[in-house]
Amino acid sequence: GTNLGERVQQLTDMTMKKSIIRFNGNKFRDFVKATPRNYSVVVMFTAMAAQRQCAICRHAHDEFQIVANSFRYSQMYSNKLFFALVDFDEGPDVFQMLRLNTAPVFMHFPPKSKPKQSDTMDIQRVGFAAEAIAKWLGERTDVQIRVFRPPNYSGTAALITLFGLVAGFLYLRRNNLDFLYNKNIWGIGAVFFCFVMVSGQMWNHIRGPPFVHKTSSGGVAYIHGSSQGQFVLETYIVIVLSILSNASIVLGMILMTEAASHKGDLKKRRILAIVGLVLVVTFFSLILSIFRSKAHGYPYSILSTPVDIPVDSSIKSHYTSVKVIR
């Protein structure tokens, strides 16, 4: 085996080429498990192959890359800290050695002792944004990394495009702008915006969850089985059900109010009251049943019929916990 000086030099040379070093099983044993060491290694354990279906792994890798680049090109850079990556398909023996069956996982290997529990980043609690990784590393290594994100002009371009389209539309309609004072249009727009936000579209934009999830039994789950995660298709289901359910509940309340307040044919009023009550109970129960599928242990329901939507009940934690050992 190589001595300490040679190992440090090899790691330094590899870091010069790429700020994140890819390890297989042999390299992991040579550079991380070998002793003595006078350097720390931060390793991301991941599974980015398409067949692993770990959509979140790519996002986590991008954040890890930002931290590694920020350290590599900063004044704090030294050969006392290295960034590495082990992919399951390139180092399954490493996953087995460390008893890992989820991805992604961030672990810090200190220079003179075995990793403690706090040397594994708790992404369930703090997430895996570059700033969170840098803060966790600062606590473990006393190396304070200032995160530099590459500029992203896509949001600015989209905003400019949107303003351009709106300005163009207003210019074409400059002789007839009465619609701007239409309360119904503004009301419908505000309600639609609320439904979009409640459905979790902004969460999807920030977290980048998978569209759906393939369950261990081979099926496809549309709804995440945990209140801490969701799928993209789930948000579309929620927004459609929210619009239908809330509209039906409001209609039911109107029918019951009309039946109670108006005088006239008693039979007609009774029918309106029954129809309104059925609408309120049915669709409020639908909303509750979806909530119960997400919030395990929630005790209340109206109708006991479950929602017939595939739910991945095997996922009890954050959606980043993706099985990679099959």
Secondary structure, 3 states (H helix, E strand, C coil): CCCHHHHHHHHHHHHHHCCEEECCHHHHHHHHHCCCCCCEEEEEEECCCHHHCCHHHHHHHHHHHHHHHHHHCCCCCCCCEEEEEEECCCCHHHHHHHCCCEECEEEEECCCCCCCHHHECCHHHHCCCHHHHHHHHHHHHCCCCCCCCCCCCHHHHHHHHHHHHHHHHHHHCCCCCHHHHCHHHHHHHHHHHHHHHHHCHHHHHHHCCCCCEECCCCCEECEECCCCCCCHHHHHHHHHHHHHHHHHHHHHHHHHHHHHHCCCCHHHHHHHHHHHHHHHHHHHHHHHHHHHHHCCCCCCCCCCCCCCCCEECCCCCCCCCEECCC
